[in-house]
Amino acid sequence: MPGLLEDLIRQDYPHQLMEVMIIDGASQDQTRKIVTEYAIRYPFIRLMDNENRFVPFALNLGIRASKGEVIIRMDSHASYPVNYISLLVKHLYELNADNVGGIWNTVPGNDTIAALAVSQVLSSPFGIGNALYRLKVKNARVVDTVPFGCYRREVFERIGYFDEDLLRNQDDEFNARLKKNNGIIFLVPDVKITYYARTSVKSLGKMFFQYGFFKPLVNRKLGKPATMRQFIPPLFVFFLFAFLIAGIFSTMFLKVWLAGITLYFITDLFFTVKIMAETRNLLLIFYLPWIFFLVHISYGWGYLEGAWKFLIAGNKQPQPSSTR
């Protein structure tokens, strides 16, 4: 939290035009104490309580309490350049956009090999598909979503707020709803965010399970898929289990299963070797192959579980077995 607050204080955007809402979800660390100390020194910083704890409630609390014409979402697990706000506001108006956002430079959360591997998986097209804000792009372009987001206030007055049923993926749903209502979203690559990846492989798997779990609920609310790339992991998981079971009764299905899993791990190893060559770190061979696999399986299994609960069983309760 001190890092985020220091980044905000260093912004070249006039402080008298800024409102900083820090929404605390009943944290058990020193967050409240730290924010209170900063708020005494910098009146534009304000601490607010989120009794519901989850992200969409915090976002909506901050938006409703703010008065400005531009709303910018920021995250404490990242660091921002001094011109972050001024560049976003400039692009928002010059591009006549409804939402603009920058690109992520994903870096390890600590100096372990596991953390390095996690950051590399989250920067690889094999790991996360064609999410352009995680990859290298050179020119501003219209996209389906951006990280965090810089919105015109009138967007929320026009299409509503973040969906509080979605404990994950609420920004994806909001941006898809914005595009459905003829909104324009731009990715602007001269705005660069340093994002600190998860340090724990277990927490990474849990995070991607939750991303997958809530996607079918997003689709149900939108009446259509937000993107097509979301279907690849669940189809992969379905293939692994369905063809393996079918292979018990038919050698043809078993051969197809073996061919599919072989092709997957050849691709997995190709990207692993490519990353090892780029980073010049041979120890990544012990982490990357199975972290790639974990990300795909976690997302795919989460998606299938969410599809069963939300689309087939008609469950309206958006809580997976491990949401927090």
Secondary structure, DSSP 8 states (H G I E B T S, - for coil): -HHHHHHHHT-SS-GGG--EEEEE-S-SSSHHHHHHHHHHH-TTEEEEE-TT-SHHHHHHHHHHH---SEEE---TTEE--TTHHHHHHHHHHHTT-SEEEEEEEEE-SSSSHHHHHHHHHTTSHHHHTT-GGGS---S-EE-S--SS-EEEHHHHHHH----TT-SSSHHHHHHHHHHHTT--EEEEEEEEEEEE--S-HHHHHHHHHHHHHHHHHHHHHHTS-S-SGGGHHHHHHHHHHHHHHHHTT-HHHHHHHHHHHHHHHHHHHHHHHHHHHHHT-GGGGGTHHHHHHHHHHHHHHHHHHHIIIIIIS-------TT--
